[in-house]
Amino acid sequence: MYLTSEQKRIGQRNFWAVVGPDLNPDRLKLETCIPRGFPGGPVRGGIVGVGGQGSVLLNACRPEFIDLVAVCDINPAHQTRACNYLASQGWKQPTQYTDWREMAHKENLEVVIIATPLWSHAEIASGFLEAGTNVLCEKMMAHDVAGCRQMIAAADKAHRKLEIGYPRFYDFFHQAMEQSFFRPRRLGDIHFVRMFTDRNESWRRYQPPPFPGFDPRPWGYPDWEHLNNWRMYDVYSRGMMAELASHLTSCADWLLGADPTSVYASGGIYYYKDGRQVDDHMFVTYQYPGGCNLELVMILTNDFEGLYEEFNGTEGTLILSETAGPLYFPKDPNSIHKGKDNGLTLDFWTNFEIAFRTELWTLCSAARHGTPLLCGTARGLSTTVHCLAGQEAARTQSRVEISAT
Ligand SMILES: NC(=O)c1ccc[n+]([C@@H]2O[C@H](COP(=O)([O-])OP(=O)(O)OC[C@H]3O[C@@H](n4cnc5c(N)ncnc54)[C@H](O)[C@@H]3O)[C@@H](O)[C@H]2O)c1
């Protein structure tokens, strides 16, 4: 994106001029993004998998809405780190587990957060649902479509809630985009969307095992390298399509109000020839009904564009950029009432902290009070189907048709 500082200032001002009038400013602050207190007191909760993302989610929890009584991880160092963190934040010392089944059957939890490697989602989530626990399972929903269907069947049978962890459904910017731009069709007809998630990092983790001789074989990992770098191996991971693209496709489908019907892709292991099985560069183009293309770029060797989303419509352009925030450029600059600069602003990363807290609060509210979830299992399933089709298109360097879920 090549815009002058002045163009960025105008784009930001346009965005906030559209969004501002209906805005509850509490949504822009981490401290006030969720309601105070929780009717009936905090729900009884636990977490399975307290590595990178599990730690982010623990950080987003608050004792006012979730009483975290149990922590499970097969890595004892991660267990200890999570329990120390919780104790430092005012929770009681939780019960520690290495076996999620034991936790599911002993703890009588209302909700559980699952942030384990992709291949384990279906089994662990279904196990907790069968035990009567409502579940937030990290994205992608499952390693394959059968796993997604197993999770949905378990949730339906147990009459429990199941949410898939896509923060874009809960953050301020995307909710504002949906309500103020997409719902009123402010951008006109959209025929081109492009989304980038560009980084300059290898994905490889160099963390040592929790102790010399640590043996993860009982949990299906032949050695520490496979557990530590699970996202590099096909058996546990779906690579960039699950880790990066699924955030973007789920969001594009939601905002466009449509599902793609086919996908072209290319990519490969261009740079990090370190034994990984998953691509480090992917270029994926989805076709939507009515003639709209979504172009996804995911690279691990240059972070110039960072996270970037751009929707191009006949009546205007809407951008959300890590480097420039939200920008709106209507075709007719006089179509919005600009008035004075309303002074509203929100940091790009604070927006995602707000997302995770809102997501967890919403899960607890859904479990206790039956209020709606914002992503849901139908979207979790369709996103998995679209991402697996993208992976297949990249593998075969061809066009893959996508059937409706
Ligand atoms: N929503 C987001 O923005 C986001 C961001 C990053 C990762 N994720 C997702 O979160 C999940 C975890 O990713 P991560 O980066 O935190 O991985 P990670 O390797 O950092 O953490 C995984 C944790 O799960 C533990 N674990 C593995 N198997 C287990 C088992 N059978 N029982 C209990 N614990 C087990 C590991 O020891 C580790 O502590 C993935 O599905 C990933 O796609 C989501």
The ligand as an SDF file (V2000), in Angstrom:
LIG
                    3D

 44 48  0  0  0  0  0  0  0  0999 V2000
   -6.7470  -17.5110   17.2200 N   0  0  0  0  0  0  0  0  0  0  0  0
   -5.4970  -17.1470   16.9790 C   0  0  0  0  0  0  0  0  0  0  0  0
   -5.2250  -16.0040   16.6580 O   0  0  0  0  0  0  0  0  0  0  0  0
   -4.3980  -18.1760   17.1010 C   0  0  0  0  0  0  0  0  0  0  0  0
   -3.0670  -17.7780   17.1210 C   0  0  0  0  0  0  0  0  0  0  0  0
   -2.0750  -18.7630   17.2730 C   0  0  0  0  0  0  0  0  0  0  0  0
   -2.4200  -20.1030   17.3790 C   0  0  0  0  0  0  0  0  0  0  0  0
   -3.7380  -20.4580   17.3410 N   0  0  0  0  0  0  0  0  0  0  0  0
   -4.1390  -21.8810   17.4440 C   0  0  0  0  0  0  0  0  0  0  0  0
   -3.9480  -22.3270   18.7730 O   0  0  0  0  0  0  0  0  0  0  0  0
   -3.6230  -23.7140   18.7660 C   0  0  0  0  0  0  0  0  0  0  0  0
   -2.3070  -23.9160   19.5120 C   0  0  0  0  0  0  0  0  0  0  0  0
   -1.2810  -23.1980   18.8420 O   0  0  0  0  0  0  0  0  0  0  0  0
   -0.0190  -22.6540   19.6560 P   0  0  0  0  0  0  0  0  0  0  0  0
    0.6920  -21.7210   18.7520 O   0  0  0  0  0  0  0  0  0  0  0  0
   -0.4290  -22.1500   20.9800 O   0  0  0  0  0  0  0  0  0  0  0  0
    0.8260  -24.0030   19.8140 O   0  0  0  0  0  0  0  0  0  0  0  0
    1.8790  -24.2980   20.9710 P   0  0  0  0  0  0  0  0  0  0  0  0
    2.7200  -25.4190   20.4830 O   0  0  0  0  0  0  0  0  0  0  0  0
    2.5420  -23.0270   21.3890 O   0  0  0  0  0  0  0  0  0  0  0  0
    0.9720  -24.7830   22.1990 O   0  0  0  0  0  0  0  0  0  0  0  0
    0.2920  -26.0100   22.1890 C   0  0  0  0  0  0  0  0  0  0  0  0
    0.2560  -26.5260   23.6150 C   0  0  0  0  0  0  0  0  0  0  0  0
   -0.5460  -27.6890   23.6560 O   0  0  0  0  0  0  0  0  0  0  0  0
    0.1300  -28.6730   24.4420 C   0  0  0  0  0  0  0  0  0  0  0  0
   -0.3650  -29.9830   24.0360 N   0  0  0  0  0  0  0  0  0  0  0  0
   -0.0880  -30.6820   22.9040 C   0  0  0  0  0  0  0  0  0  0  0  0
   -0.7940  -31.8300   22.8730 N   0  0  0  0  0  0  0  0  0  0  0  0
   -1.5220  -31.8670   24.0150 C   0  0  0  0  0  0  0  0  0  0  0  0
   -2.4450  -32.8120   24.5680 C   0  0  0  0  0  0  0  0  0  0  0  0
   -2.7850  -33.9380   23.9280 N   0  0  0  0  0  0  0  0  0  0  0  0
   -2.9990  -32.5370   25.7800 N   0  0  0  0  0  0  0  0  0  0  0  0
   -2.6800  -31.3990   26.4370 C   0  0  0  0  0  0  0  0  0  0  0  0
   -1.8090  -30.4750   25.9720 N   0  0  0  0  0  0  0  0  0  0  0  0
   -1.2500  -30.6980   24.7630 C   0  0  0  0  0  0  0  0  0  0  0  0
    1.6070  -28.4390   24.1790 C   0  0  0  0  0  0  0  0  0  0  0  0
    2.4320  -28.9690   25.1630 O   0  0  0  0  0  0  0  0  0  0  0  0
    1.6470  -26.8970   24.1350 C   0  0  0  0  0  0  0  0  0  0  0  0
    1.8360  -26.3540   25.4210 O   0  0  0  0  0  0  0  0  0  0  0  0
   -3.5420  -24.1270   17.2990 C   0  0  0  0  0  0  0  0  0  0  0  0
   -4.7590  -24.7040   16.9100 O   0  0  0  0  0  0  0  0  0  0  0  0
   -3.3360  -22.8180   16.5750 C   0  0  0  0  0  0  0  0  0  0  0  0
   -3.8080  -22.8190   15.2630 O   0  0  0  0  0  0  0  0  0  0  0  0
   -4.7190  -19.5350   17.2280 C   0  0  0  0  0  0  0  0  0  0  0  0
  1  2  1  0
  2  3  2  0
  2  4  1  0
  4  5  1  0
  4 44  2  0
  5  6  2  0
  6  7  1  0
  7  8  2  0
  8  9  1  0
  8 44  1  0
  9 10  1  0
  9 42  1  0
 10 11  1  0
 11 12  1  0
 11 40  1  0
 12 13  1  0
 13 14  1  0
 14 15  2  0
 14 16  1  0
 14 17  1  0
 17 18  1  0
 18 19  2  0
 18 20  1  0
 18 21  1  0
 21 22  1  0
 22 23  1  0
 23 24  1  0
 23 38  1  0
 24 25  1  0
 25 26  1  0
 25 36  1  0
 26 27  1  0
 26 35  1  0
 27 28  2  0
 28 29  1  0
 29 30  1  0
 29 35  2  0
 30 31  1  0
 30 32  2  0
 32 33  1  0
 33 34  2  0
 34 35  1  0
 36 37  1  0
 36 38  1  0
 38 39  1  0
 40 41  1  0
 40 42  1  0
 42 43  1  0
M  CHG  2   8   1  16  -1
M  END
$$$$
